[in-house]
Amino acid sequence: MKQIILVIIIAIFSTALFSQNKKLQKADELFDQFNYSKALNKYLKLENNNVSQYHVKQRIAFCYVFTNDLFNAEQKFKDVLNFPDVDPSINFHLGQVLLKLGKLNEAVDYLNTYFSQQKNNTFKLICNDYSYYLYFLNTPNPNIKIQNLAINTHYSEFAPTLFNSDLFFSSNRPTPSLIKRGDVKTENYFFDIYQAKAIDLSTFKKPTLATSAFNSRYNDGPICFSKNNTIAFITQNDIKKRSSSQLDIVISKNTDGEWSQQIDHLSTRDKNFSIAHPFITNDMNRLYFISNMAGGYGGMDIYYSEFKNGFISTPINLGPGINTPGNETHPFITDSGMLFFSSDGHPGLGGYDIFYSTANNNDDFEKAFNLGNPINSKSDDMGLVIIDEFFNGYFSSNREGGKGSDDIYLVKIQKPLEYIKIEGSVTDSDQFPLQETQVILYNTDNTVFNKTKTDENGKFILYLPNTKNFNIEFKHRFYETKKQEINTQTLMQPSLLLPIVLLKQ
């Protein structure tokens, strides 16, 4: 009798467990389709059951982030950190949430914990501590001015680009149609591409819906144009897959001033991942885009392919100096080869920030640097495009003080923020490399700006903003301390080799 009862109990438990697993599978499907509100409801019903508690609580936290419920996201990430062997990235995501909530001191603790474990630790090459890094980034750059545009509404406007004196952008404002098309996942209107004739840099005529060649039944944008005005590359939902959770890049061609209604798809892939946010170089030889294809560094990474006759070569990832375990979006490259992009994985002020990187002699990009205040904020700042040689441009942000969810801003960069790369080596008088030498960087008021140590070859790397003077001190046991002044404003090159010889005491 006891055996029969035990079998019945096991059968009931197994049935319940199977049911819970099916419910978890459904919640994961909704999450992967970006339907975070419905996914959250299903995860919450599973939170106190015995199925994959770490996974469920982590997904709940991300659902709160993606639905902008930051208070509950904070609490849930803290719950997740109570699990053993927790993913270190949870510290980063919690720190990002705390930055958005304005809890800077608490955010710094979690962000320092995360970045102390990372090899690709950009902010440590600039500042010693995340609190000082935040102070550095939050200090407004007087050479950068921004202005909210009058074309913004209380809906969302983002992904601006200028083409033939027209500003093109995506917006989920209601379309002038009797049929109201909306996304059932977000309960918002789908995004369409609009255009507005420019009167000057900050003034535009009333925006109108762009040609139907650029707009589909679902989400459209960002869009970019080839310099010869013959091709438009547009991000759209992957209609062939009938999946609004995947994105694709389509092409419309301009013939005698008319854009083709029959759009072409890039021949890139087996459709098992998204590609989006295209940017074509001026010579039309290289197409940059983002993708979550397998083999990347995280969520969305930036790739490029050679582009010829509508075909693109095997995508090449821009590598860990640009891409992170987070998401990188909206690549844009200037005529001089400077890359601008947005990221929620690089150290920043919170959410997505806008970063830049310069190309080196090997046609690779150097480490990415945060543009700081006023371009970046604790909110999401994305999609910077430069429209002329004077570094005027546009970007979008959902920061406080705007008119809607996302607004487009004019930006005037009178003097781009740049860094000097200091590559140093420390040896003794016999040219023997001195590893573990302390390298301390001081501001002119004698406060510590950064500090590092030399590696096993006696080498170190630092990046200094080209707007300040610094003093560097070198300390090693049994050797005399040496100091040197560096005036970054007088350096003519973007890098400086600094050989240091220490003498024995």
Secondary structure, DSSP 4 states (H G I P E B T S, - for coil): -HHHHHHHHHHHHHHHHHHHHHHHHHHHHHHHTT-HHHHHHHHHHHTTSSS-HHHHHHHHHHHHHHTT-HHHHHHHHHHHTTSTT--THHHHHHHHHHHHTT-HHHHHHHHHHHHTT-SS-GGGGT-SSHHHHHHHHHS--TTEEEEE-TT--SS-EEEEEEETTEEEEEE-SPPSSSS--EETTTTEEPPEEEEEEBSSSS-BPPPEEPPTTT--SS-EEEEEE-TTS-EEEEEEEEGGGTEEEEEEEEEEEEETTEE-SS-EE-B---SSS-EEEEEE-TTSSEEEEEE--TTSSSSSEEEEEEEETTEE---EE--TTT--SS-EEEEEE-TT-EEEEEESSSS-SSSSEEEEEEB-TTS-B---EE--TTT--SS-EEEEEE-STT-EEEEEE--TTSSSSSEEEEEEESS---EEEEEEEEE-TT--B-TT-EEEEE-TTS-EEEEEE--TTSEEEEEEETT-EEEEEEE-TTB--EEEEEEGGG--SSEEEEEEEPPB-
